[in-house]
Amino acid sequence: MEKNTRGNFTSNIGFVLATAGSAIGLGNLWRFPYLAAKDGGGLFLLIYIILVLTFGFTLMTAEIAIGRKTGVGPLQAYGHMDKRFGFLGWIATAVPIIIFPYYCVIGGWIVQYGFTYITGGAAKQIYETGADTFFSSFITSHWAPIICLLIFMGASALIVLFGVEKGIEKASKIMMPILFLLIIGIAIYSLTLSHTDENGVKRTALDGLKIYLVPNFDGITFSKFISILLDAVGQLFYSLSVAMGIMITYGSYAKKESNLVKSINQIEIFDTGVAVLAGLIIIPSVFVFQGSEGLAASGPSLMFVSLPRVFEQMGILGHIIGALFFVLVLFAALTSSISLMEAVVTSIIDKFKIKRSTATLITFIGSIVIGIVVCLGYNLFYFNITLPNGSPAQILDILDFITNNLMLPVVALLTCVLVGWVCKPKSVIDEVSVGLGGKKFARKGLFVVMIKFIAPVLLVVILLQAFNLLSFLN
């Protein structure tokens, strides 16, 4: 085995930036703005921020502490905490194994759009064809999505191959500051936009900002509030990378003297800040040029159809903003994809005691096979089924439903049971206290109540919602 093949973060800022990079991904840049627009703007923001500081803090603290305490990846960490929970390590490791390939498929879509804007081909390829037609023709083609998948996954694998210090930490220190500067700059610009449509109706970015930031209580019933709450909890899984084995993996690389509470607070600030700024970019821009109808788009449609239409209406400046935006999204997607891959690679290293290069190659080859199948799900392997929650689905949607609606809540719920009731909260509190320099764990009481009672209840509700078992609330 290679010497120190697992590695460690060399500095606390490296740990924070890498972990924040994992958390900051596509969920922040397209899912968060869409949910905020759909779920009452400022009301969703308020609920989400409260959940980040309570629910999110609890799960992230538990997972990072487990990682640092055990010093191994998710495959073995749960068993080290309690042998009876060794099975949970296999479930937690299966999550990034499933998510990484289809995440890289979407990453490949971003590569295509970024290349098109950077080379100046947007006007000819996207605008003349039509944003919706360009997107559908690209993902349904046989070879272009696979080539882009190989490029994106290859970049992720290369960074992981170089290890924790020279790969993940170094890349994060470069990409994350650029990401922050880009998103702040584009957000500021988006707030200056205004547009008068063909009917003479003028819309400004400030109008869109009100939709985003001002709570809208119109039509808010108990069932609607529960729906917003569940959307916000679900977004936490996307945003904070919890229950994916990632936080345990990165926690296992953290130094014992690291102040985990301070680091987690910084990660929460970075992650939530980027999500809020993404909303400042997308919601005012889309509203200015497309009105409320444009904000109704979700998922890929928002990023790959609605936003290119916005960039088209900006004129020549739209080409520049579009290029910068997709570079921003590419960095965000890449920092998340390397953390997904690293969670798998480090589990293989810990379990089988093999070289990092071998573990990376095994992960890469297996993920490429799954990724190609996902790509072909839009053409050769196309079919259409309905998920338990009523949504139509192809291969990518099925994998997304299995992981995000089923596996993630199960892993999080069983982690709460392990820490809250089997090993007891003290097992995590003691580990967190190691790096506090004699200071008290200020949110200890909150952590105990959340991990034992509130978080498990929320997670059970999410699982019930996945199968429409809460329809009686409507």
C-alpha positions as CSV (number, residue, x, y, z in Angstrom):
1,M,0.0,0.0,0.0
2,E,1.2,3.5,-0.7
3,K,2.5,5.4,2.2
4,N,-0.2,7.5,3.9
5,T,-2.4,6.7,0.9
6,R,-5.5,8.2,2.7
7,G,-3.9,11.5,3.5
8,N,-5.0,14.4,5.7
9,F,-5.9,18.1,5.2
10,T,-2.9,20.2,5.9
11,S,-4.8,23.2,7.2
12,N,-8.2,24.1,8.7
13,I,-9.0,26.4,5.8
14,G,-8.2,23.5,3.4
15,F,-10.7,21.3,5.3
16,V,-13.3,24.1,5.3
17,L,-13.0,25.0,1.6
18,A,-13.0,21.3,0.5
19,T,-16.0,20.5,2.7
20,A,-17.8,23.6,1.7
21,G,-17.0,22.8,-2.0
22,S,-18.6,19.4,-1.5
23,A,-21.7,21.1,-0.1
24,I,-21.9,23.8,-2.7
25,G,-23.1,22.1,-5.9
26,L,-25.9,21.9,-8.4
27,G,-28.5,21.8,-5.6
28,N,-27.5,25.3,-4.6
29,L,-27.5,26.7,-8.1
30,W,-30.7,25.5,-9.6
31,R,-32.8,23.6,-7.0
32,F,-32.6,26.2,-4.2
33,P,-33.7,29.2,-6.3
34,Y,-36.6,27.2,-7.9
35,L,-37.8,26.0,-4.4
36,A,-37.5,29.6,-3.0
37,A,-39.6,31.0,-5.9
38,K,-42.2,28.1,-5.6
39,D,-42.5,28.1,-1.8
40,G,-43.3,31.7,-0.9
41,G,-39.9,33.4,-1.3
42,G,-38.8,34.8,2.0
43,L,-40.9,32.2,3.9
44,F,-38.9,29.4,2.4
45,L,-35.6,31.3,3.1
46,L,-36.6,31.8,6.7
47,I,-37.5,28.1,7.2
48,Y,-34.4,26.9,5.4
49,I,-32.0,29.0,7.4
50,I,-33.6,27.9,10.7
51,L,-33.2,24.2,9.5
52,V,-29.6,24.8,8.5
53,L,-28.7,26.1,12.0
54,T,-30.5,23.2,13.7
55,F,-31.2,20.1,11.6
56,G,-28.3,20.6,9.2
57,F,-25.8,21.5,12.0
58,T,-26.8,18.4,13.9
59,L,-26.4,15.9,11.0
60,M,-23.2,17.5,9.8
61,T,-21.7,17.6,13.3
62,A,-22.5,14.0,13.9
63,E,-21.0,12.8,10.6
64,I,-17.8,14.8,10.7
65,A,-17.2,13.8,14.3
66,I,-17.8,10.1,13.5
67,G,-15.3,10.5,10.6
68,R,-12.6,12.1,12.8
69,K,-13.3,9.8,15.7
70,T,-12.9,6.6,13.7
71,G,-10.3,7.8,11.2
72,V,-11.9,5.8,8.4
73,G,-14.4,6.2,5.6
74,P,-18.1,5.5,5.8
75,L,-17.9,1.9,4.8
76,Q,-16.2,1.1,8.1
77,A,-16.9,4.1,10.4
78,Y,-20.4,3.0,11.5
79,G,-19.1,-0.4,12.4
80,H,-16.4,1.2,14.5
81,M,-19.0,3.1,16.4
82,D,-21.1,0.0,17.0
83,K,-20.6,-3.4,15.3
84,R,-24.4,-3.8,14.9
85,F,-24.5,-0.8,12.6
86,G,-21.8,-2.1,10.2
87,F,-24.6,-2.6,7.6
88,L,-25.2,1.2,7.6
89,G,-21.7,1.7,6.2
90,W,-22.6,-0.3,3.1
91,I,-25.8,1.7,2.6
92,A,-24.0,5.0,3.1
93,T,-21.2,4.0,0.7
94,A,-23.8,2.9,-1.9
95,V,-25.2,6.4,-2.0
96,P,-22.2,8.1,-3.7
97,I,-21.7,5.0,-5.8
98,I,-25.1,5.6,-7.3
99,I,-25.1,9.4,-7.3
100,F,-21.6,10.0,-8.7
101,P,-22.2,8.6,-12.2
102,Y,-25.5,10.5,-12.8
103,Y,-24.1,13.6,-11.2
104,C,-21.3,13.5,-13.7
105,V,-23.8,13.1,-16.6
106,I,-25.3,16.4,-15.5
107,G,-21.8,17.7,-15.1
108,G,-21.2,16.7,-18.8
109,W,-24.2,18.8,-19.8
110,I,-22.6,21.8,-18.1
111,V,-19.3,21.1,-19.9
112,Q,-21.3,21.3,-23.2
113,Y,-23.0,24.6,-22.3
114,G,-19.8,26.1,-20.9
115,F,-17.8,25.2,-24.1
116,T,-20.6,26.6,-26.3
117,Y,-20.6,30.0,-24.5
118,I,-16.9,30.3,-24.0
119,T,-16.2,29.6,-27.7
120,G,-18.9,32.1,-28.8
121,G,-21.2,29.5,-30.3
122,A,-24.2,30.3,-28.2
123,A,-25.8,32.6,-30.7
124,K,-25.6,30.1,-33.5
125,Q,-26.1,26.8,-31.7
126,I,-28.4,27.7,-28.8
127,Y,-30.3,30.9,-29.7
128,E,-31.0,30.1,-33.4
129,T,-32.0,26.5,-32.6
130,G,-34.0,27.5,-29.5
131,A,-32.9,26.8,-26.0
132,D,-35.4,24.0,-25.4
133,T,-34.7,22.4,-28.7
134,F,-30.9,22.6,-28.2
135,F,-31.1,21.0,-24.8
136,S,-33.4,18.2,-25.8
137,S,-31.4,17.4,-29.0
138,F,-28.2,17.4,-27.0
139,I,-29.3,15.0,-24.3
140,T,-31.0,12.7,-26.8
141,S,-28.0,12.4,-29.1
142,H,-25.9,9.2,-28.7
143,W,-22.3,10.4,-28.5
144,A,-22.1,14.0,-27.4
145,P,-23.4,13.5,-23.8
146,I,-21.1,10.5,-23.4
147,I,-18.0,12.5,-24.5
148,C,-18.9,15.3,-22.2
149,L,-19.5,12.8,-19.4
150,L,-16.0,11.4,-19.9
151,I,-14.4,14.9,-19.8
152,F,-16.2,15.8,-16.6
153,M,-15.7,12.5,-14.8
154,G,-12.1,12.4,-16.0
155,A,-11.4,15.8,-14.4
156,S,-12.9,14.6,-11.2
157,A,-10.9,11.4,-11.2
158,L,-7.6,13.3,-11.9
159,I,-8.1,15.5,-8.9
160,V,-9.0,12.5,-6.6
161,L,-6.0,10.6,-8.0
162,F,-3.6,13.2,-6.7
163,G,-4.9,12.6,-3.2
164,V,-6.2,14.7,-0.3
165,E,-3.4,17.3,0.0
166,K,-2.2,17.7,-3.6
167,G,-5.6,17.0,-5.2
168,I,-8.7,17.8,-3.3
169,E,-7.3,20.4,-0.9
170,K,-5.2,22.2,-3.6
171,A,-8.1,22.2,-6.1
172,S,-10.5,23.5,-3.5
173,K,-8.2,26.4,-2.6
174,I,-8.1,27.4,-6.2
175,M,-11.7,26.8,-7.3
176,M,-13.6,28.0,-4.3
177,P,-12.3,31.6,-4.2
178,I,-12.9,31.9,-7.9
179,L,-16.4,30.5,-7.4
180,F,-17.2,33.0,-4.6
181,L,-15.9,36.0,-6.7
182,L,-17.9,34.9,-9.8
183,I,-21.2,34.4,-7.9
184,I,-20.9,37.7,-6.1
185,G,-20.1,39.6,-9.3
186,I,-22.9,38.0,-11.3
187,A,-25.3,38.5,-8.5
188,I,-24.5,42.2,-8.3
189,Y,-24.9,42.6,-12.0
190,S,-28.3,40.7,-12.1
191,L,-29.7,43.2,-9.6
192,T,-29.2,46.0,-12.2
193,L,-31.3,44.4,-14.9
194,S,-34.6,45.8,-16.3
195,H,-36.7,44.9,-19.3
196,T,-39.8,46.1,-21.1
197,D,-41.7,43.3,-22.9
198,E,-43.7,43.5,-26.2
199,N,-46.8,44.6,-24.2
200,G,-45.0,47.6,-22.8
201,V,-44.8,46.0,-19.3
202,K,-41.5,47.0,-17.6
203,R,-40.0,44.6,-15.0
204,T,-37.0,45.3,-12.9
205,A,-34.7,43.1,-10.9
206,L,-36.0,44.6,-7.7
207,D,-39.5,43.3,-8.6
208,G,-37.9,39.8,-8.8
209,L,-36.0,40.4,-5.6
210,K,-39.2,41.0,-3.7
211,I,-40.6,37.7,-4.9
212,Y,-37.4,36.1,-3.6
213,L,-36.9,37.8,-0.3
214,V,-40.4,38.9,0.9
215,P,-42.4,36.2,2.5
216,N,-45.6,35.4,0.7
217,F,-48.4,34.1,3.0
218,D,-51.1,34.0,0.3
219,G,-52.8,30.6,0.4
220,I,-50.6,29.3,3.2
221,T,-52.5,26.4,4.8
222,F,-51.2,23.8,7.3
223,S,-50.6,21.3,4.4
224,K,-48.8,24.0,2.4
225,F,-46.6,24.9,5.3
226,I,-45.7,21.2,5.8
227,S,-44.9,21.0,2.0
228,I,-42.6,24.0,2.3
229,L,-40.9,22.5,5.4
230,L,-40.3,19.2,3.6
231,D,-38.9,21.0,0.6
232,A,-36.5,22.8,2.8
233,V,-35.4,19.6,4.7
234,G,-35.0,17.8,1.4
235,Q,-32.9,20.7,0.1
236,L,-30.5,20.3,3.0
237,F,-29.5,16.9,1.7
238,Y,-28.6,18.4,-1.6
239,S,-26.9,21.4,-0.1
240,L,-25.0,20.1,2.8
241,S,-23.9,16.7,1.4
242,V,-25.1,14.9,4.5
243,A,-26.0,11.1,4.6
244,M,-23.8,10.5,1.6
245,G,-20.7,9.4,3.4
246,I,-18.9,12.5,2.3
247,M,-18.8,14.3,5.6
248,I,-17.6,11.2,7.3
249,T,-14.8,10.9,4.7
250,Y,-13.7,14.5,5.0
251,G,-14.0,14.3,8.8
252,S,-11.6,11.3,8.8
253,Y,-9.0,13.6,7.1
254,A,-9.5,16.4,9.7
255,K,-6.8,17.0,12.4
256,K,-7.6,16.3,16.0
257,E,-6.8,19.9,17.0
258,S,-9.3,21.3,14.5
259,N,-12.2,23.2,16.0
260,L,-15.1,21.3,14.4
261,V,-17.8,23.7,15.6
262,K,-16.1,26.7,14.1
263,S,-15.4,24.8,10.9
264,I,-19.0,23.6,10.6
265,N,-20.3,27.1,11.2
266,Q,-18.1,28.4,8.4
267,I,-19.2,25.6,6.0
268,E,-22.8,26.5,6.8
269,I,-22.2,30.2,6.1
270,F,-20.4,29.5,2.8
271,D,-23.0,26.9,1.6
272,T,-26.1,29.0,2.5
273,G,-24.5,32.2,1.3
274,V,-23.8,30.7,-2.2
275,A,-27.4,29.3,-2.3
276,V,-28.8,32.7,-1.4
277,L,-26.6,34.4,-4.0
278,A,-27.6,31.9,-6.6
279,G,-31.2,33.0,-6.0
280,L,-30.1,36.6,-6.4
281,I,-28.7,35.7,-9.8
282,I,-31.5,33.5,-11.2
283,I,-34.8,34.7,-9.8
284,P,-34.5,38.4,-10.6
285,S,-32.9,37.7,-14.0
286,V,-35.5,35.2,-15.1
287,F,-38.4,37.3,-13.7
288,V,-37.1,40.4,-15.6
289,F,-37.1,38.8,-19.0
290,Q,-39.8,36.0,-18.6
291,G,-42.0,37.0,-15.7
292,S,-43.5,34.7,-13.2
293,E,-44.0,32.0,-15.9
294,G,-40.2,31.6,-16.3
295,L,-39.8,31.0,-12.6
296,A,-42.1,28.0,-12.8
297,A,-39.4,26.0,-14.6
298,S,-37.6,23.5,-12.3
299,G,-34.5,21.3,-12.4
300,P,-32.7,21.2,-15.8
301,S,-35.3,23.3,-17.5
302,L,-34.4,26.3,-15.3
303,M,-30.7,26.1,-15.9
304,F,-30.5,24.8,-19.5
305,V,-33.5,26.4,-21.0
306,S,-34.8,29.4,-19.0
307,L,-31.4,31.0,-18.3
308,P,-30.0,30.7,-21.8
309,R,-33.2,32.5,-23.0
310,V,-32.4,35.2,-20.4
311,F,-28.7,35.5,-21.6
312,E,-30.0,35.7,-25.2
313,Q,-32.2,38.7,-24.3
314,M,-29.2,40.5,-22.7
315,G,-27.6,40.9,-26.1
316,I,-23.8,40.8,-26.5
317,L,-23.3,41.0,-22.7
318,G,-25.3,37.9,-22.3
319,H,-22.6,35.9,-24.0
320,I,-20.1,37.0,-21.4
321,I,-22.5,36.6,-18.5
322,G,-23.5,33.2,-19.8
323,A,-19.9,32.0,-20.1
324,L,-19.0,33.2,-16.6
325,F,-22.2,31.6,-15.2
326,F,-21.5,28.2,-16.6
327,V,-17.8,28.4,-15.5
328,L,-19.3,29.1,-12.0
329,V,-21.6,26.1,-12.2
330,L,-18.8,23.9,-13.6
331,F,-16.6,24.7,-10.6
332,A,-19.5,24.1,-8.2
333,A,-20.3,20.8,-9.8
334,L,-16.7,19.7,-9.9
335,T,-16.1,20.4,-6.2
336,S,-19.1,18.3,-5.4
337,S,-18.3,15.4,-7.8
338,I,-14.8,15.0,-6.4
339,S,-16.2,14.6,-2.9
340,L,-18.6,12.0,-4.1
341,M,-15.9,10.1,-5.8
342,E,-13.5,10.5,-2.8
343,A,-16.2,8.9,-0.5
344,V,-16.1,5.8,-2.7
345,V,-12.3,5.7,-3.2
346,T,-11.5,6.1,0.5
347,S,-13.9,3.4,1.4
348,I,-12.2,1.0,-1.1
349,I,-8.8,2.0,0.3
350,D,-9.8,1.4,3.9
351,K,-11.6,-1.9,3.2
352,F,-9.2,-3.6,0.8
353,K,-5.9,-1.8,1.7
354,I,-5.0,-1.0,-1.9
355,K,-3.3,1.9,-3.6
356,R,-5.2,5.1,-4.2
357,S,-4.5,4.9,-7.9
358,T,-6.1,1.4,-8.1
359,A,-9.1,2.4,-6.0
360,T,-9.6,5.5,-8.3
361,L,-9.4,3.4,-11.4
362,I,-11.9,0.9,-10.1
363,T,-14.3,3.7,-9.2
364,F,-13.8,5.5,-12.5
365,I,-14.4,2.4,-14.7
366,G,-17.5,1.4,-12.7
367,S,-18.9,4.9,-12.8
368,I,-18.3,5.3,-16.5
369,V,-20.4,2.2,-17.2
370,I,-23.3,3.5,-15.1
371,G,-22.9,7.0,-16.5
372,I,-23.2,5.7,-20.1
373,V,-26.3,3.8,-19.2
374,V,-27.8,7.0,-17.8
375,C,-26.9,8.9,-20.9
376,L,-28.5,6.3,-23.1
377,G,-31.6,6.6,-20.9
378,Y,-32.6,9.6,-23.1
379,N,-32.3,7.7,-26.4
380,L,-31.5,4.0,-26.8
381,F,-32.8,2.9,-23.3
382,Y,-35.6,5.5,-23.2
383,F,-38.8,4.6,-21.3
384,N,-41.1,6.5,-19.0
385,I,-42.5,5.3,-15.7
386,T,-44.2,7.1,-12.8
387,L,-42.5,7.2,-9.5
388,P,-44.3,6.6,-6.2
389,N,-44.5,10.4,-5.7
390,G,-46.3,10.8,-9.0
391,S,-43.5,12.2,-11.0
392,P,-42.6,10.8,-14.5
393,A,-39.1,9.3,-14.7
394,Q,-36.3,8.0,-16.8
395,I,-33.1,6.2,-15.6
396,L,-31.6,9.4,-14.1
397,D,-34.8,10.3,-12.3
398,I,-35.1,6.8,-10.9
399,L,-31.6,6.8,-9.5
400,D,-32.2,10.3,-8.1
401,F,-35.4,9.2,-6.4
402,I,-33.9,6.0,-4.9
403,T,-31.0,8.0,-3.4
404,N,-32.5,11.3,-2.4
405,N,-36.0,10.2,-1.4
406,L,-35.2,6.8,0.2
407,M,-31.5,6.1,0.9
408,L,-30.5,9.6,2.2
409,P,-33.3,9.8,4.8
410,V,-32.7,6.2,5.8
411,V,-29.0,6.8,6.4
412,A,-29.7,10.0,8.3
413,L,-32.4,8.4,10.4
414,L,-30.2,5.5,11.4
415,T,-27.3,7.8,12.1
416,C,-29.6,9.6,14.5
417,V,-30.5,6.3,16.1
418,L,-26.9,5.3,16.4
419,V,-25.7,8.6,17.9
420,G,-28.8,9.6,19.8
421,W,-29.7,6.3,21.4
422,V,-27.0,3.6,20.9
423,C,-23.7,5.3,21.4
424,K,-25.3,8.3,23.0
425,P,-24.8,12.0,22.1
426,K,-21.8,12.1,24.4
427,S,-19.8,10.0,21.9
428,V,-20.0,12.9,19.4
429,I,-19.9,15.7,22.0
430,D,-16.6,14.4,23.4
431,E,-15.1,14.2,20.0
432,V,-16.2,17.8,19.1
433,S,-14.9,19.1,22.4
434,V,-11.4,17.8,21.6
435,G,-10.6,20.8,19.4
436,L,-12.4,23.5,21.5
437,G,-9.4,24.3,23.7
438,G,-11.3,23.9,26.9
439,K,-14.3,25.9,25.8
440,K,-17.8,24.6,26.0
441,F,-19.8,23.1,23.1
442,A,-22.2,26.0,22.9
443,R,-25.0,24.2,21.0
444,K,-24.7,20.9,23.0
445,G,-28.2,21.1,24.2
446,L,-29.6,21.8,20.8
447,F,-27.5,18.9,19.4
448,V,-28.9,16.4,21.9
449,V,-32.5,17.4,21.4
450,M,-32.2,17.4,17.6
451,I,-30.3,14.1,17.2
452,K,-32.6,12.2,19.6
453,F,-36.0,13.6,18.9
454,I,-36.7,16.3,16.3
455,A,-34.4,15.1,13.4
456,P,-35.7,11.5,13.5
457,V,-39.3,12.8,13.3
458,L,-38.5,15.0,10.3
459,L,-36.8,12.1,8.6
460,V,-39.7,9.7,9.1
461,V,-42.0,12.4,7.6
462,I,-39.7,12.7,4.6
463,L,-39.9,9.0,4.0
464,L,-43.7,9.0,4.3
465,Q,-43.9,11.9,1.9
466,A,-41.8,10.0,-0.7
467,F,-44.6,7.5,-1.1
468,N,-47.4,10.1,-0.9
469,L,-48.5,8.7,2.5
470,L,-49.1,12.2,3.8
471,S,-51.8,13.0,1.2
472,F,-54.4,13.1,4.0
473,L,-53.0,16.5,5.0
474,N,-54.2,18.0,1.7
